[in-house]
Structures are given as C-alpha cells and as structure tokens.
Amino acid sequence: MKRKAFIGLIILSLCFVVGGIYITAGMNRVVSKLQDIILLQQMHSQRKTLVEKIKEVQTDLLLKDSPHAVNFDTFVQHGEEMAETLNGCFSCHDHPVNPLGEKIGKLRLILEAYQGKLSRVYTLRANSKRLGDAKKNAYDAGEDLQHAIGRIFLKADIQIAERTAQAQLSIAATRKLFIVLVTLGPFFVLLVSAYFFGHFTRGVKVLATAFSKIQEGDLEYRIAAKMDDEFRHLADAFNNMGRSLKEQCRRVESIQQRYRMLFESAADSIFIMEAEGEEAGRIISANKAAADAHGYSVEELTGMHIRDLDDPVVATKIPGRIRRILNGEWIKEVVLHRKKDGTFFPMEISAGLLEYDGNRYVLAFDRDITERVKADEALQRSRQLAMVGEMAAGLAHEIKNPLAGIKVSIEILAEELDLGQEDKEVFLRIIQEVNRLENLVKNLLNYARPPKPHFELVDLNMLLANSVKNTQVVLKSPNHFADLKKGILFLTELSPELPPIHADASQLQQVFLNLLLNGIDAIAESGTITVHSSLDQAGSIQVVIKDNGRGFDEEGLQKAFQPFFTTKSKGTGLGLAISKRLVEQHKGHVELTSSKGEGSAFTITLAVKQDNEVFIQ
Amino acid sequence: MPLNTTICRKDILNPVWCLLLFFLLVGCSDQQEGMPSAQNEGKATLRIGLIPEIDIFSQKKRYEPLVKYLGGKLGVVVELKILSRYGNILNNFAADGLDGAFFGSFTGALAFKKLGVTPLARPEDKKGISTYYGMVFVRKDSHIKSAEDMKGKRCAFVDKATTAGWLLPLHFFLELGIEDYQHWFAETYFTGTHDNAIYDVLNSKADIGAAKNTVFNRLAAKDSRLREELEILSTSMPVPENALLVRPGLDESLVAELKKILLGMDQDPEGKEILAQFGAARFIETMAADYQVVLDFAEHIGLDMTNYNDDNN
C-alpha cells in the first residue's frame, strides 16, 4: 500500500508537474503567438506610419519653394521621423517573426539614399535644371522607397496573415487543450484519489469490522477477504492475533476451569470474603463443599457474613482475625461453625490475604474435622482402654496365681473338712466365684494381650458348622441351663463356593462361639439364629450371624464393641470386644447392624489370604 | 488579407487577449514615461549649430552621440540645429539663438571675425591630425589635367563658405590661370555638401569637383570607386578641422566646463567610445590663431573676409 500510495503520489505529482508544464508551455506558446501577432500588428501599423511619413516628406519636397513650403527645420524633423519609423522596422530585424528582415535591411540603403537626395535638394545651389533634377530624383527616390515598402509589406501582409492564422489556430488548440486539461484533469485526479481512497478505506473498513467482531467476543472471526499490500500484512497479523487470542482465551478458560473445578470440587470449604470496609467478612464466594458443610446452598452462603457461620464467641474475634490477615499473617485456627440447622461442628480454618485486581480479600480454607475429632477421641479412648487393659492384665496376672491357690485350698478344705450341707454349698459358691474370677481374668488377658494367630488353611464352612454344634453342646452345660429351655433354631446358609482361607481356626471358632452365644443371650424365649457365609465380588468372605432377639438400642449399637460394655446382668463386657480384636488380627472387620426388638446381625468380613507377613507370623 | 479582418471580435474580447493588450499598454505607458522630454524637463538648453558637411541627415546623426554625451556631462539639454547651408550659420547664429556651433575652418574664421565667437576645441584623428585639406578632383576617364581641359566643363563646388569646397579650388583655378571661372566653365554650382560634390563628379553629373579630404576619405573607405575612378588634381595646405566655437556672453563656467569635457573625452571610456564613433581620437584646444592660415589664404586670393558675401548664387 505504501508503495502504491507512493506511486500514486508520484503519478499525481507528475500529473500536476506535467499539467503545469504543459499549461505553462501552452500559456507561453499562446503569449508568444499573441506577442507575434501584436508584433505583426505593430509592423503593419509601423509600415503605415512609415508610408505616411514618407508621404509627408514627399509633400514637403513638392511644396518646397512654394508659399506652403515647410521650413527647413520641419523638413529635417520629418525626414528624421521617417528614418526613425523605418528604424523601428529595423529594430525587428532580428526578430524571428520578421519574415522580411533581410529585405527590410535593404530599405535602409534606399532610405539613406533618399535622405541623401532630400538633403541635396535643400543644400544644392545650382541652376534650375539641376535643382529640378535633384528634386525629381529625390521625389522618385521617395516613390521608389514607397514602392519598395509596398512590395515588401505586401508579401509581409500575406505572411503576417498566414502567421496570424497559424497563431489563432495555435491559440484555439491551446484553449481547447486548457479546457480539456481543466475539465478532465480534476476528474483524473479525483479518479486516482478515489481509487487509492477506496482501496485504503476498504482495507480500513475490513479491519475495523474485524476488530469490532473481536471486540464483540467473536474470537473465531478471521479476515477472509483478499487484501493487498500492507493491508494483507495487517490482515495476516489480525488473523494471527485472533488465533493467538483464542488460544490465550482457551488457556485462560482452561486455567479458570481448572481452578473453578478445584474450587468447586475441593473437599475443604473455601471462602472468599471482603477484607476491607464496612462489609469486611462478607462472603463474596464460597464453594460447594462449604455449602454442604454448613447446610446451605452456595447461593445462600454468598452474601452472608462469616460471623453468621461462627459460634457467637468466635464471631467476636472476627475483626481481629481480619486485621491480622490484612497485616499479612496467615492464620490457622480450629473453631466451631454453626450449621443451618443450628448444630455446631469443628472446623480447622486456614486464612490469608488475597490481592486481586487491586482489591484485597480474605481467602479461607475451612476443613470439617468432625471425623478427625471423633477419631482422635476414639484413639484417645482406645489408648485409655489399652492402658486400662494393660493394667487389668497385669492385675489379672497378679490375681491369677492367688486365685488358683485360693481355689485349690477351698477345694481341699471342702473335701477334707466334714462340713454340713450348708457349709458345702458355701464352699461350692466360693469355688464358683473363684472360677468366675479366673474366667474374667482369662478374658481380660485375652482382650489385653490376645494370643497371636497361627494361620493355616481353614475350611470356614466346616468351622462354622462345628461352631454351631459346639454352641448346641454348650447350651446343654449346667451354666446354660436357662438357655437350653429357649426354643432356638439354628439355621446355616453356607456357600459351597467358599475357598479355604488362611486363618487361626481356634480364634475364629472363639469368635463364632461368642457371637452365637451372644445371639442366644439376645433371644428371650425362642428365636432363630442364622449363620450365613458367602463370597462377595471383591473376593472377600462374608460371614453373617444373625438373630431375631431383642436387638440393641442406639447407645448399645455405638458401644457394643467397647470393652466392659454389656447388657447382661452377669456379662463381663469383653466378649464382643475380644471378638472384634481377634477378627481385626485377621485383617478383617466386623460390623453390627441392629434394631431394637428386631434382632442383630454381625457381619464378619475376612480375606481369603493373609499377606505374607501376617501369614508368616 | 487585411490583418484586422482575420482577428474576429470574439478573439479580441478573449480574456487572454485583453490581458496581453493590457500589459502591452502598460509597457507602452512605461516607455512613454521614460522619454527624454520628461527626463529633460527643467534643464537648461544648449543649442549647437551644425553645418552640412555631408548630407544633413547623416551629419546630424554623426554629431548626435557627441552632443548627447556633452549634455549628459554638463547636465543640460543639448539641441542640434542642422543648417541647410554653411553660410547660414553665420547669418542665423544669433537669430536661431545658437549658443555655439561646429564651424568649418572658413566659417569659423568668418564667425571669429564677424560674431566674435570663442573657439574651444576641434577633433584630432588617430594619426594626430587635426586639420584637413581641400582637393580638386576629376574622373580619371575624363583626362582633365589642365585649364584647357577644364574649359567648358561643369564644376561642382561645395559652398562659398567652405575652405575646401570654395577657397581652395578657387586658388587652384587661379594658379592654373583661370581667373574668371564662371565663364571658363560651362557650368558651376554648389552642391552644399562635400559628399554630393564628390559623387556628382563620380557619377559624371559634374566634371570637376572640390571637397575636403576627410569626407573623401570616409566615403572612400566605404566606396572603393572613389579612389579607383577619381583623380585628384590638387590639394591645398592644411586648415583646422571643424571646431566648436561658442557665442560671446555664454556662461564662462559653462564654457570652461564644456571645453574641459571635450578635451578630457579621450580619458573617459564613454567619451572614448563616442570619439571612436565620431571618427576622432580626441579633441584638442583650438585657438583663434589657428584660423589665421584661413584668413591669410582668403586675403591671398583677394577675399574681403569682413564684408564677405557667402551667397552661393
């Protein structure tokens, strides 16, 4: 475009220069022609004047010696004027327009001869004949001069007329040319200007449209029109810019999406709050985790104040926390937050300053630590229980031997002493209590220091079947006399597809026996105890021992596996706790589902194989 | 074809024509404003008379540059008045209000005697000659040598108030024994100018002629026939060349300045150029005594200079 504009400028300049030169040349030509015509006119006029002057001198000559003769000075003056007039013709001698320069030059000689003869007429003093001859000669010379002038200028007139006609033709042609130039010149200039202007504006218009499209957000828009020169470069640059913009926007969108997803899908609550002004603490953005954690929707949270989520005591500290954040501190605290339903839950907050787009905000990451608190509490309780268990085990170990001594001593005394029936019964109750104490100590030791499992391949179905049989045998023992009266039906639903598993058969049998006895205890008069085994899709074996006894209430369900928790009048509260620990030693777990009055179901999940380390043990 | 009919009215009214005519008229107007009459308005005028040494137009033309130069240097307007006759200059000197004149040697001598004019200066050529002499000549083919040969012939004098054109041939004829020339010759007349006398003989309008050598030489330089076809029978003694003499009573300072300018012309480049055109190398001072030779010569041939009648009739 620059090159074309430059060429256009040169063309226009050349047009102006050539036009100017042509017009100037035309003007000069016209002026020259007019000057020629004027000069020719002057020559024509001068010729007439010359002839008149000659006639005047001739008249002076004829009137000489007459009463009307002019005086000598006047004659001389006339003669000089005649000569000056002819000299005026001579002045044009060198002019190119003078067609008769050479011939006019000859007139000078004729004139000088004429002057000489005129002079002779006035200076001669001779007889009348000579005087007459002189006068006649002078007059004839004057006539000859006139004739010569007439001859010369007749031809000159013809040539002047021809030259005048040529000059007029030239003037007319120049005038036509002027008209053409003056009429068509501006059109040509306009045409050239319009071409370049149109070319330029079209390019600008295309670019302006393209920029408008980009401004409207149409990043897909590309200049498809074929453009020339710099506009082509501009169009290419624009298209590249569009592609780059689109790529940048895609990246930004991707990053935005990523951060949006991160924000939205974060497990922790994320809040963005006003940090300054009267609305400091107002939530301007919150993620779904925050909404879920507090029981609100995201829309409800947005616009709330953070103090609405804090418990009243903590809420009073919010301004102080915001000040610390504004001072650059990144704060970490555990506070209680209030849900929409009014309940409180612990949250670990981590908040700092976020500066964005010239504004300052509070960015807070809040984590619901309810489960962690519970786990911590459970762990703490477990540790406490373990410590108690250790103490109990130590105590049991210390009690075990004295109890054995007491038992043996009482048995010896009961056999050797001749005691009445009442005394024997006393001794028997003492022995029973000692046995119960031994059993309690044994269980306590089993819980506190469970024996290490000895894994071997075990047919679990067979083990379950044996456990049911053993339970039925146990029921017949004197200790379970009351249970024997119950109408209990044992049902087994054992999957034949169970593979042998690595397990300690005695420990698992103890677990199954505990759970079966627990079921028997739960049934008041009659009921059904179902033993079910299956292989789930994950390859684990599930054993379910279910009864339709009285079941657990909510508190009992929560504490069923806690040691020393029992709903029985004579229970130690260690049976389910020991069972849980034994299952857990097999890297399995036991779950209890129960409804008050409808029964309970213990589901034991065991792996088919233990890992190497466990197995080696 | 008449010019005014070829330029139609439409063309005359054409703006370009009008513009050019305007400039032409303006140019003419400017030229008129620069005319001498306007420039010379208010200046003193010095009128200088001129004798028709050659034809009156050529003579006036020859002296015009010189008097223009003098007028420019003096700051006055110098007017040239050509006279139809040598003798007229004496008769009309006072009547024409002349302040001075370039007199011939004879008219100078007469004017000195009759008018009491003061001689100022006369030209000197490149050879240092400030005199001329008279010549009597005939055509070579006329074979005129002696008085006898001249008898019945036509004789052309210049003017009775010329040295070369009258006094000298008269003396020559006397020496030849022709005492009554009017009867000796078939016809005598006065051409009035030296050139006419020369050309009358050359063109056989006269058989014998007399003129001054300076005019003869100037004409012969342009026309070789003069030397080829004319024969000079006699020459005279030299007399002073035509000199400028001023009237008595003319402002002495002006006279002194005029003389100074004339004598210093050869030192002035412009004056030098004018002198070259005039055919002289410089002007030299002319004294009254320089004309004594003419007076002596006139007396020798018996002319009464005091009561001399220069009527050519």
Boltz contact constraints between the chains, C-beta under 6 A:
constraints:
  - contact:
      token1: [A, 34]
      token2: [B, 20]
      max_distance: 6.0
  - contact:
      token1: [A, 44]
      token2: [B, 3]
      max_distance: 6.0
  - contact:
      token1: [A, 72]
      token2: [B, 84]
      max_distance: 6.0
  - contact:
      token1: [A, 76]
      token2: [B, 82]
      max_distance: 6.0
  - contact:
      token1: [A, 79]
      token2: [B, 57]
      max_distance: 6.0
  - contact:
      token1: [A, 115]
      token2: [B, 57]
      max_distance: 6.0
  - contact:
      token1: [A, 116]
      token2: [B, 55]
      max_distance: 6.0
  - contact:
      token1: [A, 119]
      token2: [B, 55]
      max_distance: 6.0
  - contact:
      token1: [A, 119]
      token2: [B, 56]
      max_distance: 6.0
  - contact:
      token1: [A, 119]
      token2: [B, 57]
      max_distance: 6.0
  - contact:
      token1: [A, 120]
      token2: [B, 196]
      max_distance: 6.0
  - contact:
      token1: [A, 122]
      token2: [B, 84]
      max_distance: 6.0
  - contact:
      token1: [A, 123]
      token2: [B, 52]
      max_distance: 6.0
  - contact:
      token1: [A, 123]
      token2: [B, 84]
      max_distance: 6.0
  - contact:
      token1: [A, 123]
      token2: [B, 192]
      max_distance: 6.0
  - contact:
      token1: [A, 123]
      token2: [B, 193]
      max_distance: 6.0
  - contact:
      token1: [A, 124]
      token2: [B, 191]
      max_distance: 6.0
  - contact:
      token1: [A, 124]
      token2: [B, 192]
      max_distance: 6.0
  - contact:
      token1: [A, 125]
      token2: [B, 190]
      max_distance: 6.0
  - contact:
      token1: [A, 125]
      token2: [B, 312]
      max_distance: 6.0
  - contact:
      token1: [A, 126]
      token2: [B, 189]
      max_distance: 6.0
  - contact:
      token1: [A, 130]
      token2: [B, 189]
      max_distance: 6.0
  - contact:
      token1: [A, 161]
      token2: [B, 1]
      max_distance: 6.0
  - contact:
      token1: [A, 161]
      token2: [B, 6]
      max_distance: 6.0
  - contact:
      token1: [A, 164]
      token2: [B, 6]
      max_distance: 6.0
